[in-house]
Amino acid sequence: MPLFLPFTNFHLLCHQSRTNLGTKMATPGAYEEHLPAVPDWLNKGDNAWQMTASALVGLQSMPGLVILYASVVKKKWAVNSAFMALYAFAAVLICWVLLCYRMAFGDQLFPFWGKGAPALGQKYLARQAVLPETIHYYSDGRVESPATKPFYPMATMVYFQFTFAAITMILLAGSVLGRMNIRAWMAFVPLWLVFSYTVGAFSLWGGGFLYHWGVIDYSGGYVIHLSSGIAGFTAAYWVGPRLKSDRERFPPNNVLLMLAGAGLLWMGWSGFNGGAPYAANVPASVAVLNTNISAATSLLVWTTLDVVFFGKPSVIGAVQGMMTGLACITPGAGVVQSWAAIVMGILSGSIPWFTMMILHKKSILLQKVDDTLGVFHTHAVAGLLGGLLTGLLAEPTLCNMVLPVSGSRGAFYGKNGGKQFLKQLVAALFVIGWNLVSTTIILLFIRIFMPLRMPENELMIGDDAVHGEEAYALWGDGEKYDPNRHGSIFGAAELTPNDHNYNHTTARGVTINL
């Protein structure tokens, strides 16, 4: 008996230890209470959605537009076009965290611009996100809407807004593909980001004068699409046109790969518009549905017009229609009803089609400016159209869910809706004017130090002259691969010009005569 009791106590002690250990192991560290990594203000659902939305928008650019640009241009410009997008994505991120985020969403310097400062320190990035200038007051000084303060860290907000800045710059690049000096482009990206994009973003989103006036730009119809379209058209004018042969014939080098890039662009738009409310809420769900409805409707309308007027449905035309539908719904995605998204899709599939396919061919100005991918039509026209239609179709209940100015509504809903349409029009004129002037000044400044357009010999050859690389090694291109210049992927087995099996007339790469 005396021996049994110690054994029993030992058994109970071991059982209790295993129970306590199991209880502790059943609670993962990230879910324990009072952790510094899980502050009281953090909403894990909102944070998870916002980071997911950021990834979706990032995928629109890299690899979405990188693939689309590389595929939709002539083969000799595939590498250059992809590189312009790739460089812009990387350069914008570094400029964004060093200076530009807080110019667009920080403390006010001017009514249209914030104070630039780095967004890199732990004290800044780990605290709760806040857009300090977005607090909205009544005319008597009382607070109408508090400052935007999402339930996740500032690091999430900084990256989410970066993806918008990056895609704006890459969309702009579509206007100057196939001839802009790559060094000029490398200088242009940070300058345009600082002096153009941040102004529009602060004015309409960050607490600037248009934000407080009550202009509706739900997710960037003006900040992104109208600005990139106008700036791209302006840049195309100052850079100059492509070679005459390229303007006359510029077939895509890979239509199927182009569709893959377009698909990433379309699907990523769910993060584009779904992330705009800064939370996983009702407007986010409405925006995602409306985004896809508008894109599908616009694509179908554009394709129908192609069939009616040209006799054939065009895949490139369908992609253009998809883009115009996405750009048009963006300024009002979360504040219009789904029937209105169909209306916007119908108009975005027809009006930009008319300006691109009919008006462009009759306008001396539009013919003079070589806008490579028609960014003026697919983004400037579509973005302007969407902003004005939002001024007509914004639904009051949905507006009250996301907008800082109570009582906001489209003109079709009466009361002060007519004023809303006027606000949308004035804001569009400001964005157009600022981008036209700022883009012109930036390019004229760069032109002092380097030419904006490639020299003629590079324009004739393309990627091989500009980058020393080509997108495809195809039989019969009449070029040879120089391992001394480009390096070898074949190691010691690489053939040389002295080898009797080396073929001087084959495509880039090595061909062995069997």
C-alpha positions in Angstrom: 0.0 0.0 0.0 2.7 2.6 0.8 4.2 1.8 -2.6 0.9 2.2 -4.4 0.2 5.8 -3.3 3.4 7.4 -4.6 2.8 5.6 -7.9 -0.8 6.8 -8.1 0.3 10.4 -7.3 3.0 10.2 -10.0 0.4 8.9 -12.5 -2.0 11.8 -11.7 0.9 14.3 -12.0 1.9 13.0 -15.4 -1.7 13.1 -16.6 -2.1 16.7 -15.4 1.1 17.7 -17.1 0.0 16.1 -20.4 -3.3 17.9 -20.1 -1.7 21.3 -19.5 0.8 20.7 -22.3 -2.0 19.8 -24.7 -4.0 22.8 -23.7 -1.0 25.1 -24.4 -0.2 23.4 -27.7 -3.8 23.7 -28.8 -3.6 27.5 -28.9 -1.3 28.7 -31.6 0.9 31.6 -30.7 -0.7 34.0 -33.1 -4.0 33.6 -31.2 -2.9 34.0 -27.6 -4.2 37.0 -25.8 -2.2 40.2 -25.2 0.4 39.6 -27.9 2.1 42.7 -29.4 1.5 41.2 -32.8 -2.3 41.1 -32.2 -3.2 44.6 -30.8 -6.8 45.3 -29.9 -7.5 47.4 -33.0 -6.4 44.6 -35.4 -9.2 43.0 -37.4 -7.7 39.9 -38.9 -10.4 39.5 -41.5 -10.0 43.0 -42.9 -6.3 42.7 -42.8 -6.4 39.3 -44.6 -8.7 40.7 -47.3 -6.7 43.9 -47.8 -3.4 42.0 -48.2 -5.2 39.6 -50.6 -6.6 42.6 -52.6 -3.1 44.1 -52.7 -1.7 40.8 -54.1 -4.5 40.8 -56.8 -3.8 44.3 -57.9 -0.1 43.6 -57.9 -0.7 40.6 -60.1 -2.5 42.9 -62.6 0.8 44.6 -63.2 3.4 41.9 -62.5 2.9 39.6 -64.4 -0.4 40.7 -66.0 0.5 43.8 -67.9 4.1 42.6 -68.4 2.7 39.6 -70.3 0.0 41.6 -72.1 2.5 44.2 -73.3 5.1 41.7 -74.3 2.5 39.8 -76.4 0.4 42.6 -77.9 3.3 44.4 -79.6 5.4 43.5 -82.7 7.9 40.7 -82.0 10.9 43.0 -82.1 9.5 45.1 -79.2 8.4 42.3 -76.9 11.3 42.5 -74.5 11.4 46.3 -74.4 7.7 46.5 -73.7 7.8 44.0 -70.9 10.9 45.6 -69.4 9.3 49.0 -69.3 6.5 47.6 -67.2 8.8 45.5 -65.1 11.1 48.5 -64.4 8.2 50.8 -63.5 6.8 48.3 -61.0 10.1 48.1 -59.1 11.0 51.8 -59.4 7.6 52.9 -58.1 7.8 50.7 -55.0 11.1 52.2 -53.9 10.0 55.8 -54.6 6.7 55.0 -52.9 8.2 54.0 -49.5 11.0 56.6 -49.6 8.8 59.6 -50.3 5.6 59.3 -52.3 3.2 57.4 -50.0 3.1 60.2 -47.5 2.9 62.8 -50.3 -0.4 61.1 -51.4 -1.8 60.0 -48.0 0.1 61.9 -45.3 -0.2 65.3 -43.6 -1.3 68.2 -45.8 1.3 70.5 -47.4 -1.0 72.1 -49.9 -4.8 71.5 -50.6 -3.7 69.2 -53.4 -0.4 67.7 -52.0 0.9 66.0 -48.8 4.2 66.3 -47.0 6.7 63.8 -48.4 8.5 61.6 -45.9 9.7 58.0 -45.7 7.3 55.1 -44.8 10.0 52.7 -43.6 10.3 52.8 -39.9 8.8 50.2 -37.5 7.0 52.9 -35.4 5.2 54.1 -38.5 4.4 50.8 -40.2 3.4 48.7 -37.2 0.8 51.2 -35.9 -2.9 51.3 -36.9 -3.4 52.7 -40.4 -4.8 56.2 -40.7 -5.3 58.7 -43.4 -4.9 61.9 -41.3 -6.4 64.4 -43.6 -9.6 62.5 -44.4 -11.5 63.8 -41.4 -14.6 65.6 -42.8 -16.3 68.6 -41.1 -19.7 70.2 -41.4 -19.7 73.9 -42.3 -20.2 74.7 -38.6 -17.0 72.9 -37.6 -18.6 69.7 -36.3 -17.1 66.4 -37.4 -19.2 64.8 -40.2 -17.0 61.8 -40.8 -13.9 60.7 -38.8 -10.6 60.2 -40.4 -10.2 56.9 -42.3 -8.7 54.5 -39.8 -8.9 50.9 -41.0 -8.4 48.0 -38.6 -5.0 46.9 -39.8 -1.4 48.2 -39.8 0.0 51.0 -41.8 2.2 48.5 -43.7 -0.9 47.0 -45.3 -2.1 50.4 -46.4 1.2 51.4 -47.8 1.6 48.3 -49.9 -2.1 48.4 -51.1 -1.8 52.0 -52.3 1.6 51.2 -54.0 -0.1 48.6 -56.3 -2.4 51.4 -57.5 0.5 53.8 -58.2 2.4 51.0 -60.0 -0.4 50.1 -62.4 -1.1 53.7 -63.2 2.5 54.1 -64.4 2.4 50.9 -66.4 -0.8 51.8 -68.1 0.8 55.1 -69.1 3.7 53.2 -70.6 1.2 51.7 -73.1 1.1 55.0 -75.0 4.9 55.1 -75.7 5.8 51.5 -76.4 8.0 50.8 -79.4 10.0 54.0 -79.5 10.7 55.7 -76.1 14.3 55.9 -75.1 14.6 53.4 -72.2 16.9 55.8 -70.3 14.4 58.6 -70.6 11.7 56.2 -69.4 13.8 55.3 -66.4 14.1 59.0 -65.5 10.4 59.7 -66.3 9.0 57.1 -63.9 10.0 58.7 -60.5 9.5 62.3 -61.7 5.9 61.6 -62.9 5.1 59.6 -59.7 6.2 62.5 -57.5 4.8 65.5 -59.5 1.7 64.0 -61.0 0.3 60.9 -59.5 0.7 62.0 -55.8 -1.2 65.2 -56.6 -4.2 63.3 -58.0 -4.2 60.7 -55.2 -4.0 63.3 -52.4 -6.6 65.6 -54.0 -9.2 62.8 -54.4 -8.3 60.2 -51.9 -5.9 61.4 -49.3 -7.9 64.4 -47.9 -7.3 67.0 -50.5 -9.7 69.7 -51.7 -11.6 67.5 -54.1 -12.1 64.8 -51.4 -13.6 67.4 -49.1 -15.7 68.9 -51.8 -17.4 65.5 -52.2 -16.1 64.3 -55.6 -16.7 60.6 -56.0 -13.8 58.5 -57.3 -14.4 55.2 -55.6 -11.3 53.3 -56.9 -9.4 55.4 -59.4 -11.4 56.3 -62.5 -9.8 59.7 -62.2 -6.7 59.1 -60.1 -5.6 56.1 -62.3 -7.4 55.8 -65.6 -8.1 59.4 -66.6 -4.6 60.5 -65.4 -2.7 57.7 -67.1 -4.7 58.2 -70.4 -4.1 61.9 -70.5 -0.5 61.7 -69.4 0.2 58.8 -71.9 -1.3 60.8 -74.8 0.8 63.8 -73.8 3.9 61.7 -73.5 3.2 60.1 -76.9 3.1 63.6 -78.5 6.4 64.7 -77.0 8.3 61.5 -77.6 7.2 61.3 -81.2 5.9 58.5 -83.3 7.1 55.0 -84.1 8.7 54.2 -87.4 6.3 54.5 -90.3 6.5 50.8 -91.0 5.6 50.0 -87.3 2.6 52.4 -87.3 1.3 50.9 -90.5 1.7 47.3 -89.4 2.0 46.4 -85.7 0.6 42.8 -85.2 0.6 41.1 -81.8 3.3 38.5 -81.6 1.3 36.1 -79.4 -2.5 36.5 -79.2 -3.0 33.6 -76.8 -0.4 34.9 -74.3 -2.0 38.3 -74.7 -5.2 36.7 -73.4 -3.4 35.3 -70.4 -2.2 38.8 -69.5 -5.7 40.2 -70.1 -7.2 37.4 -67.9 -4.9 38.4 -65.0 -5.9 42.0 -65.5 -9.6 41.2 -65.3 -9.4 38.8 -62.4 -7.1 41.1 -60.5 -9.7 43.9 -60.8 -11.7 42.2 -58.0 -8.9 43.3 -55.6 -8.7 46.7 -57.4 -12.3 47.6 -56.7 -13.0 45.2 -53.8 -10.2 46.6 -51.7 -11.2 50.3 -52.2 -13.5 50.5 -49.1 -10.4 49.4 -47.0 -12.5 46.6 -45.4 -14.2 43.4 -46.1 -17.7 45.0 -46.0 -20.9 45.2 -48.1 -19.6 47.8 -50.6 -16.6 45.6 -51.3 -18.9 42.7 -52.3 -21.1 45.0 -54.4 -18.0 46.5 -56.1 -16.6 43.1 -57.1 -19.9 42.0 -58.6 -20.4 45.3 -60.5 -16.8 45.2 -61.8 -17.3 41.8 -63.5 -20.8 42.7 -64.8 -19.5 45.9 -66.4 -16.4 44.2 -67.9 -18.5 41.4 -69.4 -21.1 43.7 -70.8 -18.6 46.0 -72.4 -16.7 43.1 -73.9 -19.9 41.8 -75.5 -20.9 45.2 -76.8 -17.5 45.9 -78.3 -17.4 42.5 -80.0 -20.9 43.0 -81.4 -19.9 46.3 -82.9 -16.8 44.7 -84.5 -19.0 42.0 -86.0 -21.6 44.5 -87.3 -19.2 47.0 -88.8 -16.2 44.8 -89.8 -17.8 41.3 -90.2 -15.5 39.5 -87.7 -15.2 39.3 -84.0 -11.7 40.5 -82.9 -9.9 39.0 -79.9 -7.9 42.2 -79.6 -11.1 44.2 -79.7 -12.6 42.0 -77.0 -9.7 42.7 -74.8 -10.1 46.4 -75.5 -13.8 46.2 -74.6 -12.9 44.4 -71.4 -10.5 47.2 -70.4 -13.0 50.0 -71.1 -15.6 48.2 -69.0 -13.2 47.8 -66.1 -12.0 51.4 -66.4 -15.5 52.8 -66.6 -17.0 51.0 -63.6 -14.0 51.9 -61.4 -15.0 55.4 -60.2 -18.4 54.1 -59.1 -18.1 50.4 -58.5 -19.2 50.4 -54.9 -21.8 53.2 -55.1 -23.9 52.1 -58.1 -26.5 49.4 -58.4 -25.8 46.3 -60.6 -28.3 47.4 -63.3 -26.3 50.6 -63.5 -23.2 48.5 -64.0 -24.8 47.1 -67.1 -25.7 50.5 -68.4 -22.1 51.6 -67.8 -20.8 48.5 -69.6 -23.0 49.2 -72.6 -21.7 52.8 -72.9 -18.1 51.9 -72.2 -18.3 49.2 -74.9 -19.7 51.6 -77.5 -18.4 55.2 -76.8 -14.7 54.3 -76.6 -15.2 52.0 -79.5 -16.5 54.9 -81.5 -13.7 57.2 -80.5 -11.1 54.6 -81.3 -12.4 53.0 -84.5 -14.3 55.9 -86.1 -13.3 59.3 -84.6 -9.6 58.5 -84.3 -9.4 57.9 -88.1 -11.1 61.3 -88.9 -9.3 63.5 -86.3 -6.1 65.2 -87.4 -5.0 65.6 -83.7 -5.5 62.0 -82.9 -3.8 60.8 -86.0 -0.8 63.0 -85.3 -0.2 61.5 -81.9 1.0 57.9 -81.9 -0.7 56.4 -78.9 0.6 52.8 -79.3 -2.1 50.9 -77.4 -4.8 53.5 -77.6 -4.5 54.3 -73.9 -6.3 57.6 -74.5 -9.4 55.7 -75.6 -9.4 52.7 -73.3 -8.5 54.6 -70.1 -8.9 58.4 -70.5 -12.2 58.2 -72.4 -13.5 55.3 -70.4 -12.4 56.8 -67.0 -14.0 60.1 -67.8 -17.1 58.4 -68.9 -17.3 56.4 -65.7 -16.7 59.4 -63.5 -19.5 61.4 -65.2 -21.9 58.4 -65.1 -21.1 58.0 -61.4 -22.4 61.6 -61.0 -25.6 60.4 -62.5 -26.1 56.9 -61.2 -24.6 56.9 -57.6 -27.2 55.3 -55.3 -27.7 57.2 -52.0 -27.8 54.2 -49.6 -24.5 52.8 -51.1 -23.0 56.3 -51.0 -23.7 56.6 -47.3 -21.8 53.4 -46.7 -18.5 54.6 -48.0 -18.4 58.3 -48.7 -17.4 61.0 -46.2 -20.1 63.5 -47.4 -23.5 62.5 -46.1 -26.4 62.7 -48.6 -24.2 62.2 -51.7 -26.2 60.9 -54.7 -26.3 60.8 -58.4 -28.4 63.3 -60.4 -30.9 60.6 -61.2 -31.8 60.4 -57.5 -32.8 64.0 -57.2 -32.0 66.5 -54.4 -28.4 67.6 -54.7 -27.5 65.0 -57.4 -27.2 67.7 -60.0 -24.4 69.3 -58.0 -22.7 65.9 -57.8 -22.5 65.7 -61.6 -21.0 69.2 -61.7 -18.4 68.2 -59.1 -17.5 65.2 -61.2 -17.0 67.4 -64.2 -14.9 70.0 -62.5 -12.7 67.2 -60.9 -12.1 65.7 -64.3 -11.0 69.0 -65.8 -8.5 69.4 -62.9 -7.1 66.0 -63.4 -6.8 66.5 -67.2 -5.2 69.9 -66.8 -2.7 68.9 -64.2 -1.5 65.8 -66.0 -1.2 67.6 -69.3 0.9 70.4 -67.8 3.0 68.3 -65.4 3.8 65.6 -68.0 4.8 68.2 -70.5 7.2 69.9 -68.1 8.7 66.6 -66.9 9.4 65.5 -70.5 10.8 68.8 -71.6 13.1 68.8 -68.6 14.3 65.2 -69.4 14.8 66.2 -73.0 17.5 68.7 -71.9 19.7 65.8 -70.8 18.8 63.0 -73.3 16.6 62.3 -76.3 13.1 61.1 -75.5 13.0 58.9 -78.7 15.3 56.1 -79.6 17.7 56.7 -82.5 16.7 55.4 -85.9 19.1 52.4 -85.9 17.5 51.1 -82.6 14.0 51.7 -84.0 14.8 49.6 -87.0 16.2 46.6 -85.0 14.3 46.7 -81.8 15.0 44.5 -78.8 18.4 43.2 -79.9 19.7 46.8 -80.4 18.2 48.1 -77.1 18.7 45.2 -74.8 20.9 42.7 -76.6 18.1 40.2 -76.1 15.2 38.9 -78.0 11.9 37.4 -76.9 11.9 34.3 -79.1 14.6 32.2 -80.8 12.8 31.2 -83.9 14.1 29.4 -87.0 15.0 31.6 -89.9 15.3 34.9 -88.1 18.6 35.4 -89.9 20.5 36.3 -86.7 23.1 34.5 -84.6 23.7 34.1 -80.9 27.0 35.5 -79.7 28.0 33.7 -76.4 30.8 36.2 -75.8 28.3 39.0 -75.6 25.2 37.4 -74.0 26.6 34.5 -72.1 25.9 30.8 -72.6 23.2 28.6 -71.2 24.9 25.5 -72.7 28.1 25.5 -70.7 31.2 23.8 -72.1 29.1 22.2 -74.8 28.4 25.5 -76.5 29.5 25.5 -80.2 31.6 28.3 -81.6 32.0 29.8 -85.0 35.1 27.7 -85.5 33.1 24.5 -85.1 32.3 22.9 -88.5 28.7 22.3 -87.3 28.1 26.0 -86.5 25.4 27.5 -88.8 25.9 31.3 -89.3 22.5 31.8 -90.8 20.3 30.3 -88.1 18.2 31.9 -85.4 19.5 33.0 -82.1 20.8 29.9 -80.3 22.6 26.9 -81.6 21.5 24.7 -84.5 23.4 21.5 -85.3 23.3 20.3 -88.9 22.4 16.6 -88.8 
